[in-house]
């Protein structure tokens, strides 16, 4: 046992200089790993599933008024997600180093949109200040960065109003985003801290990892989006799909599906910490049978596994 | 053994390194579960951890932990999951209880 520890230590020691140098180069094609929060990143969250989000009452009310039908409106069909989507999107990314043409210094790092329905992110590394709070807010926001050891820490302001989760949990245009990029070998981990004085009770912390992919072909830019009429009825003036307070038919669907107390399903800072479990102890009754996602998304693939998928408690 | 054998290196001590990463490699784990719904790992699994301490401008201190599980018995490729922890102001919430098989 001791001998194997020494062998591992010696190997890592020999590799140390190369590893330390490589950690500061973020450029390249990065493949999203998506082994965490797979449902949220991939197929998407359940309607009115706000678990894990430290949202306040106002955010909850706005989220319950949301319907994804708004994305079928002609004027909203090409609307980008805000940059925090990087933290819960399933897409690969390209990171480019932008050098100053005169000095050769690193002027900025650019993170591609790569077809992910959000704008590219430019992280300025030249020490420029953030603009006035009254400057225009854009889907790219404004981001500056600096190295803290081998970690790149970036701070984004001037974001547009957007979402925190694809089921409509809102993000205000006063939100800021701090991104930490940590590279270990060929794995890049991004930790994002979203702060929003309008909709969050405390910062929302999310993480995602990527693997360096020398054969990646994620595009650096998004293809041009051309809006078109998906539903003619949504082109009538004054038509904006929404739910009035108390009328969202799916407000309790997620909670009932998993037999959760409604306040647990609807999020809030108190619900995201382990001690909340003690508060649920007296109220929670485990469901008698798995009724959803029991055999994987879409019911699994019985032919491949050779097993019959048991769903619906049958 | 259940806890396995872990070797740790703090890379701040490495030549040329400037970070604060604690790198832990654990072998000889007893077979167990990657997920509470029964997805297994086998006796030859290797768990690699990278512990990074991050201090926010607000003063909040967090741990960013990257977990990489390699298991030739049950995995086709490494299972890679980043998780994070927030440092508590004190130990007021620290309330360890005996192990119980009841929820």
Interface residues (C-beta under 8 A of the other chain):
Chain A: X1 X4 X5 X8 X9 X12 X13 X16 X17 X19 X20 X21 X23 X33 X35 X36 X149 X150 X151 X155 X178 X180 X182 X184 X187 X189 X191 X193 X203 X205 X207 X208 X209 X211 X275 X281 X286
Chain B: X5 X7 X9 X11 X14 X15 X16 X17 X18 X19 X20 X21 X23 X25 X27 X28 X50 X52 X54 X56 X57 X58 X60 X62 X64 X66 X68 X79 X80 X81 X82 X83 X84 X86 X93 X103
